[in-house]
């Protein structure tokens, strides 16, 4: 009976762990989701700010993504989202204290805990170019992608609120879109 109970507890723990992971992971792209950002990271962000630790944020938005879905279908759109998330996630593995999350439909955020905003900007530029090279859909069509990015650093704001940092990056994203898209605005 004891052995059976141990297996039950282990199995139950594994199911709970999988369930919790599913709650904070985007099922399509397998990166963190908005729930992770809102329920887990925001509290950490406030603590980091109080400890004078800097955080950098980038919001990445695929330009004209609706046209991709309309012209090539949602399956191709999903393949592109998955490709980009995997590409960006792989590029970020060399950077400690960094994560990517799918924040909305075709919008992703990258969070980097670092006091070096210049290093963060270089990282964003490094992952920006490969994102624009999705080659084909299932019919052999070459799909040219562009991405607009808004970046911000917590040292630029006085508030301890994550949404103030988010709003600064979001405003810069809209500047990138207004400038003709396929741009990074970081200051």
N, C-alpha and C positions, 0 to 999 in steps of 0.2 A: 504494500500500500504506500509506503514511504517513497519508493522509487517512482510509482505512478504519480504521486503528488509533485515530486520534483520535476518530472517531465511536463506535467500540467502547468506548473509555475513558469518553467522555462518557455514553453510554448505560448503561454498567455503573455509573458513579458515580450517575446518576439513579436507577437501580434500587436501589442500596444505600441511597441517601438515603430513597427511598420506603419501603423495607423497614424502615429504622430508625425512621422516623416512625410506621409502622404498629405497631411494637413498643411505642411509648410513648403511643399515642392510642387512646382508646376508640372502637371502630368504630361504635357506635350514636350516641353524642352528639358525637363529634368533638372532645372535650376530652381533656386528659391522662388517663392511667389510673393505677392503683395501681402498676404497674411503674415508671412515670416517678417517682413519689414515692419508692418504695423503692430504686431503682437510681441515680437522679440527684440528687433533691433532698436526701435525707438527708445525703449528703456535703457538699453546699453549706451545709446548716443548721449542721453542726458548725463549719465554717469561719466562718460568719457570727457564731455565738456567741463564738468565740475572738477575733473582731475587735470584740466588743461591739456588734454590729448586732442590732437587735430584729426579731423575727418574730411575726406574729399569725396565729392559725389558727382557722378556724371549721369545724365538722363540721355539715353539713346533712342531715337525714333526713326523707324524705316520710312523714308520718303515715299509718298504715293503708294502705300502698301495696298490700299483698296483696289487700285488699278491692277496690281498683281493678281489679287483674288478674282477680280472681274474678268481679266483676260486669260488667266491660266488655270483658274479653279482654286478652291480652298485646299485641296490636297497638296498642290504645289506650294501654296502659301504656307501651309503647315510645315512642309519640307524646308522651306527657306527659314522660317522661325527656328526650327530645330537646328539647321546648319549654322545659323548665326550664333545661337546660344552656345552650341558646342564649340564653335571657333573662338568666341570670346572667353568662354570658361577655360578652355585649354591655354589661351594666351595669358590668363591671369594666374595660372599655377605657379609662375615664377615669383609672384608677389605675395608676401605674407600679409595677413590681416586684410584680405580683400574678398569680396563676394559679389556675385551678380544675381539679380532677381528679375523675373518677368513681372513688370508692374501693371501692365495692361496689355491689350491686344497685341500691338507691335511695338510696345514701349518697354525698354529694359532700363534698369539702373545698375550702376557699378558703384560700390562703396569701398573706399580705401582708407584705412587708418594710417595716416602719415602726416608728418609736419612739413614734408617736402612737396609743395604744390607743383613745382616745376617737374619733379619726377612723375607725379600723377599725370600731368599734361602729356609728358612723353609717352607714358603707358597708354593713354587714350589714343594718341596719334598712332602708336604702334599697332593697336588692335583695329583702328579705324579703316585702314587701307584694305586688309584682307576681307573685311566685311562687304566690300563693294565688288566682290568677284564671284558671285554665285553663277555657275556656268550654264547649267541646262535644267529644264524640267523633263518630265517623262516623254515628251514629244521631241526632244532635241533642241528646243528653243533656247537661245542665249538670253538670259534675263540680267539686265544691268541694274544693279541696286545702288542706291545712295542712302546715306544715313546722315541725319542731323543730330548734333550733340550739344548739350548745354552742360557746363561744368561749374562747380562752386566749391569753395573750401570753407570749413567752419571758422577759420580765422578771419574771414571776411565779414562775419556777422557777430553781433554781441549776444544774441539770444542763445539760450540752451535748448531751444525747441528745434526738433528735426525738421518740422515743416517750414521753418524760416530758411533753412539751408536748401530744402527741396524747392521752395518757391524761387530762390535766387537762381538755382540751376535750371528750373523750368522757364523762367523769364529769358535766360540765355538760350535755351532751346528754341523758343519762339523767335528770338533774334536770328538764330541760325536758319530757321525756316524762312523768315522774311528776307534774308540776304540772298536767297536763291537756292537754299537747301544744300545738301552735301557739304556741310560746314561744321566746324567746331568753334563754339564761342566759349571762352574760358575766363575772360575779364572784361 
